[in-house]
Amino acid sequence: MFESVLVANRGEIARRVFRTCRELGIRTVAIYTALDADAPHVRDADEAVEVASYLDADAVVAAAVSADAAAIHPGYGFLSERAEFARAVAKAGLTWVGPTPEVIEQMGRKDAAREIAVAAGVPVVPRGEDSPYPLLVKAAAGGGGKGMRIVRSPEELDEARAAAAREALSAFGDETLLIEKYVERGRHIEVQVFGDTHGNVIHLFERDCSVQRRHQKVIEEAPAPTLTDEQRNLVLTSAVALARQVDYTGAGTVEFLLDEASGEAYFLEMNTRLQVEHPVTEEAVRINGAAADLVALQLRVAAGEPLGIAQDDVRIDGHAIEVRVYAEDAFEGFLPQAGRTSIVRWPESARVEHALESEQVVSTAYDPMLAKVIVRGADREEARTAMVKALDATAVLGLTTNTGFLRVLAASDAFRDAEIDTAWLDRNEVPAPDPEVPRALVAWVSAMLSAASDTTTPFRADGWRLAGSPAPTIVDLDRSVTVDRPSGRVDTHLVRQISAADHVLVAIVDGVRHWAAINVQPGLAEIVHQGHRFDFSPPDRVAGAAAHHSDGAVEAKMPGTVIDVRVQAGDQVEEGQVLGVMEAMKMEVSLKAPFAGTVTVVGASAGSQVPLGSELFVVESADD
């Protein structure tokens, strides 16, 4: 086994790999940029080396050599599927923890991988030119939903091609596209495979990753809840056949699309690395009765050891579910968010893979995924209810995340009944959480703060401070709390049995017990309740709220980069016409005219960085 390993990544995946390395007695080396100098993954490592960019392959290899690392683990994202990087690692005399560069090249391109799948006898998605609309335009290189567009009519095809090619070129340096049949109601099924250098290939069963927004996964689970025995056998045997076809080594994932209408399963792509969702496999699979550790298996295979596992040694035991916590406003078009956290609390009842702490800055420089919460149960329903409980105890304040959205989904009938397919979120609106109870709790805390002389309150006159003294429990309050709603309505709630300490509030409101994380200071009032963050601060404390524009203003709803400007002042535009495109956290957002009229202001040029709330365009209506 290696004496030392450098992880060519950051955040939660770097910490995940370091954890297994420590268990195996391996010295760990981190890399970091100036933005990440004090990041959790840097503090976790035995040694850390600064690089200019995580994408600078030469700098990463040089860092490994300078730190006397014996091997490089790429994690996922960044350079993990770059064949030239794997070759550079080997050229420097280091071991690459992953498949060979040749296999990365073959399987990293969807067009080449498709031909290999056909040769292995694996079913593939019909080509677009042979299928009626709707079609799917997608990048031939890379994955993660980048460079992907759904096309429902011939009139949309040119625009979709241009946008997908632009995004693919930016993300992967390759604008080659594929056009295939688009399955309206499909399930995303993937199979975890492992191969070694001794010719052994096995699978570790399948995962269902059908809960997606904008082609990116939100919730994953193992095993897949809706597969028939025949379908499961097809995807498992096909995945192993494909891995054998290319002499695969290490951890890999073979992805399939299951057409719910026909019941057919089609090969989509193969990811030649560890997946974000690998923890659900670790939690649901047992190897010779013991929990699986996919990172340990990766390291052993890379060190030349045989897997030492027969297919019959691998069993499913229970059910696991994982959710991805993103820095995004899920109820406002999944817009990426940036800023500084104030308070971060993770659930003690779940496995949490994260690199997010209190008082940490989250920028748009990297992917918006902040953490993963994973639970296991004896069966799917037990796991689902455990996930709802875990999300209830998750709190990120100071920054908007999608945890409230995840909680609504996990608690929904649609997820309970396994009805969510890959396009479900495109067809259905997820209701935003009701602010009524959170507003009542904030009102109660505010009232207690204003009554500084009240000896029964657990709060101090200067605000509720982090890491404060443990607060007493107050029982049988029977206090009526008056809540003024923005609509002008006034409501009254009965609050009883309050317990509060270190920003955590447990209260019985109108006979129902509620847990919340809350931060009320002079001029600041925010709360996380059932995973969702509500900001009841005065308007001048809410980012962007002080900027008032005419109805025709088109503003930046996230900080990012303007990548395309398509109009000039004086141009006549139609309602919904694309005025420009901006990008943040690897996501493109089209900026569209709110109505037909004349463009009077163009406030940004292509390539310019813009903050949240910037006025980018103004359209004056013909009626005006």
Salt bridges, closest charged atoms under 4 A:
GLU12 OE1 - LYS372 NZ 3.29
ASP36 OD2 - ARG10 NE 2.69
ASP38 OD1 - ARG43 NH1 3.69
ASP44 OD2 - ARG15 NE 2.64
GLU47 OE1 - ARG27 NH1 2.84
GLU81 OE1 - ARG273 NE 2.98
GLU102 OE2 - ARG87 NH2 3.82
GLU105 OE2 - ARG87 NH1 3.06
ASP111 OD2 - ARG109 NH2 3.03
GLU115 OE2 - ARG127 NH2 3.67
GLU159 OE2 - ARG566 NH1 2.87
GLU167 OE1 - ARG149 NH2 3.35
ASP174 OD2 - ARG109 NH1 2.41
GLU180 OE2 - ARG114 NH1 3.49
GLU180 OE1 - LYS138 NZ 2.99
GLU184 OE2 - ARG152 NH1 2.47
GLU190 OE1 - HIS188 NE2 3.69
GLU190 OE2 - ARG207 NE 2.81
GLU190 OE1 - LYS217 NZ 2.87
GLU206 OE2 - ARG232 NH2 2.92
ASP208 OD2 - ARG187 NE 3.08
GLU220 OE2 - ARG324 NE 2.58
GLU221 OE1 - HIS319 NE2 2.74
GLU221 OE1 - ARG380 NE 2.66
GLU255 OE1 - HIS188 NE2 3.12
GLU255 OE2 - LYS217 NZ 3.18
ASP259 OD2 - LYS181 NZ 3.46
GLU260 OE2 - ARG187 NH1 3.25
GLU269 OE1 - LYS110 NZ 3.37
GLU277 OE2 - LYS217 NZ 2.77
GLU277 OE1 - ARG324 NH2 2.80
GLU282 OE2 - ARG16 NH2 2.75
GLU282 OE1 - HIS278 NE2 3.87
GLU282 OE1 - ARG351 NH2 2.75
GLU283 OE2 - ARG351 NH1 2.84
ASP293 OD1 - ARG16 NH2 2.95
ASP317 OD2 - ARG376 NH2 3.22
GLU328 OE1 - ARG213 NH2 2.53
GLU353 OE2 - ARG19 NH2 2.86
GLU353 OE2 - ARG351 NH2 2.81
GLU357 OE2 - ARG43 NH2 2.42
GLU381 OE2 - ARG384 NH2 2.75
ASP392 OD1 - ARG407 NE 2.76
ASP413 OD1 - ARG416 NH1 3.16
ASP417 OD1 - ARG416 NE 2.95
ASP421 OD2 - ARG185 NH1 3.95
ASP421 OD2 - ARG427 NH2 2.83
GLU436 OE1 - ARG485 NH1 3.11
GLU436 OE2 - HIS493 NE2 2.77
ASP454 OD2 - ARG479 NH2 3.40
ASP462 OD2 - ARG465 NH2 3.65
ASP476 OD1 - ARG496 NH2 2.60
ASP478 OD1 - ARG496 NH1 3.14
ASP491 OD2 - ARG485 NH1 3.92
ASP491 OD2 - ARG489 NH2 2.97
ASP502 OD2 - ARG345 NH2 3.15
ASP510 OD2 - HIS493 ND1 2.75
GLU526 OE1 - ARG533 NE 2.71
ASP535 OD2 - ARG533 NH2 3.37
GLU555 OE2 - HIS549 NE2 3.07
ASP564 OD2 - ARG566 NE 2.74
GLU588 OE1 - ARG149 NH2 3.39
GLU588 OE1 - ARG166 NH2 3.63
GLU615 OE2 - HIS549 ND1 2.83
